[in-house]
Amino acid sequence: MLKKLLLFLSFTSVCFSIKAQKIVKETIQIDTNFVTYNVIYKETITKGIFSKAIAVFADDTSQIAIEKNYTNNYQNGLYKAYYPSGGLMVKAVYANNKLHGEFTYFDKLGEVAIKGIYKEGVKHKYWAYRYLKCYGRYKDGKKSGKWKCLNTDGGKYITKYPNLYLTGIFDFVRIRNNNTSTPVNDNTPRDNNDSLSSDSNYKVAPIDTFYLSAITYLARNYYIRNRIKIQFTKTKKERKYYDKYFDYKRDLFLFSVSPTIIPLGLAPFLTESEKLTSDTINTQLTANIEKYKNGFSSHPVKTDLALFEYSTAPNSDMILYFSEVVDHMLRVDIVEFRGRSNETFEEIYHHTNARKYSILIYFNQIKDVKAVEYQQQKVE
């Protein structure tokens, strides 16, 4: 009896001791998302300059939540975070308080959902998003080379990201291969003789990842070539003219990018007689139709001059116009306007001679293209 009483008192003492310890919030990084746990650091195991900190869940002190390793007070080595059920959630490596090395995220069933490499806190080398069926490489935190993803509406597709960089941003300047730039007439005139591609010191400003993904997708997309020819012509003879907009040797759609982000609406897709071909986009629109209608049509005109610098051919008569991004969806209008002179990009878009073809792009959680809806109506 006395032995049982002593055991009970000992157990009670441990419980009160743990509860008395400070509850702290720990943020766990899972790719671009974060999970917050309330934990109690139960113990620290020290051996020379090495130490290991173990935290338990504040509401279940029998379950380990986090394990960290330190060297001279810097987080180094293996890091583990667990689900409340006990399963491993994150396994990563730190160096000098930064993610540095292999990173793995497991789903609740114990399957690998994300796997990749960090270099001094940024993504580097090969990454696999298995839950999205999306695979590719990063270079110093930016997508690089071929990314293979599963398009929920049409099987696999490949997005090709340029491997050339200027200050960490994808460089379309060199891809243009000595094309001279057209002045950006929207409030910032440029010298017509300024050849951006010939200036190796020219620095390309960053743009939103949504727009960058859309530009790279359209620049390297074989399907869009056929859609443009079909939509803008009536005969095969006419289609020959449109070869001027495509550099087949470099696998490149030659377009200018408008620095003016304008309200585009959803009219081309709401008035079509046929059902949308993309089930993903159709589901999104059906569930949030008023949100998308208002979001695409009511936002103010906005200027982002950096967008123009991602033109694959600044003088092209084909111009990309973007809407604002609304809940991971973007409308793009490909506008053909022949005989450009001194018109602003906004004036070109509203010009009676401008011919427009519309596309809706839906992005996944890592801002890569997930689904695309192409306008079916012929462009007149």
C-alpha angles and dihedrals in degrees: 000000000000090000092054091048092052091049091050092049091048092051091046091050091053092049093050089046092055093045089051091058119096118271111223133186114239120194115211117202116221105180103291094345130078135211123199123213130188104224143167120218101230102182146350120215112207129192115168110302091346125087137171124208120203123194127190129201111273091225094043112032092179091070124074112229104177139011121195133179126211139190117195090342093307118116105246135159132010122010125189133184124186139204116246086251090063100254121130112259106172132018115182145148126238132198121187093345094309132102104259121164136011118001124192129181118194125200122229091271091058095252121137107255101169130018129173150120130270125203115196092331100317132091115265135173124354122004128182120199096189095175088057094036088232123138135178149109136282127207114201092333098316128102111256136187123345120357115192116202139167112248105209090216103043116015125255125352135178127227113197115210117195113250094212117100140193113187089340095304124115108264117224089161095083092041088062087066102211099327109153116234127246114232114266096236095188097103095305114079115199133201108266090218094055106118105196093187093056093056108081090187094057110119119214113218118231121258132196112287091235091061093042091053091048093049094048091045093052095039093058102029115120094192093060090061092063093042092054093050093047095045098045099041141054102198137039089241091060091051092066089070091061093062086085088073094059131064101205095184092058094034091236137144106220109223142141119232118224115229088208115091107202138182106265105171126203101267099121090057100040095051098048114114094217125073115259110269095219110078090192094055093040090055092048094049093045092052096044106020098141091045092054095041092053095038095053097041107034105049116107124253109272133189125218107172092190090070091069091058089066092063111127089207113013094195095050120128087222111084130184116220121191133203123210114281111259117193095328094317128109133186117216125190118200104206126194113204117167123203101027115191126152100333118129117239090252091052090050092053092054095040116120091232094055114109116205135202119184134214132182117210124194118197131207126229093282091051095252122134111276103167138001131202116199122203109253099196115097117252111241 
